[in-house]
């Protein structure tokens, strides 16, 4: 998914980030916290551990920021400690993999900044991950992520490879793409030092963090594929052609979503944010008044919105809690990646239940949050 918005100046400050992480780790445990707090005009009734809101800058890397945030929350749930992971390490590896697939497909594959949650899992499985402090993706003097120039250069290079050598993508081509990417993001570390021990990115992911990569599942709800079977989400940013989504009816989709939050698991969502009633500056996302008042969005309505492209693959977000408005209506506390000063809710959004039912194309959760089928 491609989502690039330039928020107000709000770049990473390492010291503040570490302090925020420490505060959150002290205040929140690995379970849902039910203490009510005020956020704007909303009352947050329960919330889950997460690190501070980040800023993706002028990039289409929302998929990586949302899913990395989701994994950071998972690590807090599992270990009771805060680990700040590098989004750009995954972005680097994903960009090179996309270039490879583009060339090997003779220029017929998707190449762009967008992506989905399973991309992050796949790249960590293959390349590992590193701490944020080990790889920021910002060259010296740079304070904001901006990838347009990098992608234009890589696209020009791989189009040239196809024209000159067909589908060949060997070491020479891979090194050329890596040189362009590393010229923008910096050379990726081959080892990191954590707690005084040196380890590879793969060792950091699997041996130190013990990220349970096989435990994460994506759930969708569309009638174009059989229910209760694995399916493909048919959107452009599914460049991997991933066909492992669990497809369930809308009511089960929503019950699974709520079950995850109730059991202490956060949720990464692929979502449409093109609606006029989605107002990030106000920190709120609802459907139109008539749709909100008609009751729960049905499967038929959801399917029709996707089929006629009223629901589009725009953005990824991280759902971290539940809230209510002044009228007592249920909303979901949602972490964005447009900076911690963006909008009235300082980088957060509140999404209505019907907005989730209609506009979340798919979501990622831990497998233990799935409903038990009778």
Secondary structure, 3 states (H helix, E strand, C coil): CCCCCCCCCCCCCHHHHHHHHHHHHHHCCCCCECCCEEECCEEEEEECCCCCCCECCECCCHHHHHHHHHHHHHHHHHHCCCCCECHHHHHHHHHHHHHHHHHHCCCCCCCCCCCCHHHHHHHHHHHCCCEHHHCCCCCCCCCCCECHHHHHHHHHHHHHHHHHHCCCCCHHHHHHHHHHHHHHHCCCCCCEEECCEEECHHHHHHHHCCCCHHHEEEEECCCCCCCCEEECCCCCCCCCCCCCEEECCHHHHHHHHHHHHHCCCCEEEEECCCCCCEECCCCEECCCHHHHHCCCCCHHHHHHHHHCCCCCCCEEEEEEEEEECCCCCEEEEEECCECCCCCCCCCEEEEEHHHHHHHEEEEEEEHHHCCCCC
